[in-house]
Amino acid sequence: MATAIAKRAVDLGGVSIGRLAPLASQLFALCEQKAWPQLERLSAVLFFRAGQVSFIEQGAPFPGEEPAVVIPMEPVIRELRERLLAADIEVQSSLAFPPVAVVSRRRR
């Protein structure tokens, strides 16, 4: 999820990948704390000068006066879901040899 946010910031927000490095660990930590349905209703806010990342409810007033990049999470999650559902999932192939029973021998 954090990688998808970073990609969107670079591709659509014009942010250089190097500017995201100081925010990376915080971004990953915040993404791990919430499930996708929760994130879907939020926007990621990247404060570069302060080195902080936060999530706000979509439509909520902007927190603070510092310039930031705001990334709505709904399109990010929709894109990830579409990719996961469209992915070719390899079915487990049959074993090349028959199953064998494993018998343990007791030592006396």
C-alpha positions as CSV (number, residue, x, y, z in Angstrom):
1,M,0.0,0.0,0.0
2,A,2.8,2.4,0.9
3,T,4.5,1.7,-2.3
4,A,1.3,2.4,-4.3
5,I,1.0,5.8,-2.5
6,A,4.6,6.6,-3.3
7,K,4.1,5.7,-6.9
8,R,1.0,7.9,-7.1
9,A,2.9,10.8,-5.5
10,V,5.7,10.5,-8.1
11,D,3.5,9.8,-11.1
12,L,0.6,12.2,-10.5
13,G,2.0,14.6,-7.9
14,G,5.3,15.3,-9.5
15,V,7.2,14.4,-6.4
16,S,10.8,13.1,-6.8
17,I,11.4,9.7,-5.4
18,G,14.2,11.1,-3.3
19,R,11.9,13.4,-1.4
20,L,9.8,10.4,-0.3
21,A,12.8,8.7,1.4
22,P,12.5,10.5,4.8
23,L,8.8,9.6,4.9
24,A,9.0,6.0,3.9
25,S,9.2,4.3,7.3
26,Q,6.4,6.4,8.7
27,L,4.3,5.8,5.6
28,F,4.8,2.0,5.8
29,A,4.0,2.0,9.5
30,L,0.8,3.9,9.1
31,C,-0.4,1.7,6.2
32,E,0.1,-1.4,8.3
33,Q,-2.1,-0.1,11.0
34,K,-5.3,0.1,8.9
35,A,-7.3,-2.3,6.8
36,W,-8.0,-1.4,3.2
37,P,-11.7,-0.6,3.8
38,Q,-10.6,1.9,6.4
39,L,-8.0,3.4,4.2
40,E,-10.4,3.7,1.3
41,R,-12.3,6.6,3.1
42,L,-9.1,8.5,3.8
43,S,-6.5,10.6,2.1
44,A,-2.8,10.4,2.7
45,V,-1.2,13.7,3.5
46,L,2.6,14.0,3.0
47,F,4.2,16.9,4.8
48,F,7.7,17.1,3.4
49,R,9.1,20.0,5.4
50,A,8.0,18.5,8.7
51,G,8.9,15.0,7.6
52,Q,5.4,13.7,8.6
53,V,2.7,11.5,7.1
54,S,-0.9,11.4,8.3
55,F,-4.3,10.2,7.1
56,I,-7.4,12.4,7.1
57,E,-11.0,11.7,6.3
58,Q,-11.8,12.6,2.7
59,G,-13.5,16.0,2.7
60,A,-12.1,16.9,6.1
61,P,-10.5,20.3,6.5
62,F,-6.8,20.4,5.6
63,P,-4.7,20.0,8.8
64,G,-2.3,22.9,9.1
65,E,-0.8,25.6,7.0
66,E,2.3,23.8,5.7
67,P,2.2,22.8,2.0
68,A,1.7,19.1,1.5
69,V,0.7,16.5,-1.1
70,V,-2.7,15.0,-0.5
71,I,-3.4,11.6,-2.1
72,P,-7.0,10.3,-2.0
73,M,-6.8,6.6,-1.1
74,E,-9.9,5.4,-2.9
75,P,-8.4,5.4,-6.4
76,V,-5.2,3.8,-5.0
77,I,-7.1,0.9,-3.4
78,R,-9.4,0.5,-6.5
79,E,-6.3,0.2,-8.7
80,L,-4.7,-2.4,-6.4
81,R,-7.9,-4.5,-6.3
82,E,-8.2,-4.4,-10.0
83,R,-4.6,-5.6,-10.4
84,L,-5.0,-8.4,-7.8
85,L,-8.3,-9.6,-9.4
86,A,-6.8,-9.5,-12.9
87,A,-3.6,-11.3,-12.0
88,D,-3.1,-14.8,-13.4
89,I,-2.9,-17.1,-10.5
90,E,-0.8,-20.2,-11.1
91,V,-2.7,-23.3,-10.0
92,Q,-0.6,-25.7,-8.0
93,S,0.6,-28.5,-10.3
94,S,0.5,-32.2,-9.6
95,L,3.4,-33.8,-7.9
96,A,5.9,-35.6,-10.3
97,F,6.0,-38.6,-8.0
98,P,3.3,-40.4,-5.9
99,P,2.8,-39.6,-2.2
100,V,4.6,-41.9,0.2
101,A,3.7,-42.7,3.8
102,V,6.3,-41.7,6.3
103,V,6.7,-44.2,9.1
104,S,8.9,-43.4,12.1
105,R,11.1,-46.1,13.5
106,R,11.4,-46.3,17.3
107,R,14.8,-47.0,18.8
108,R,15.1,-49.5,21.5
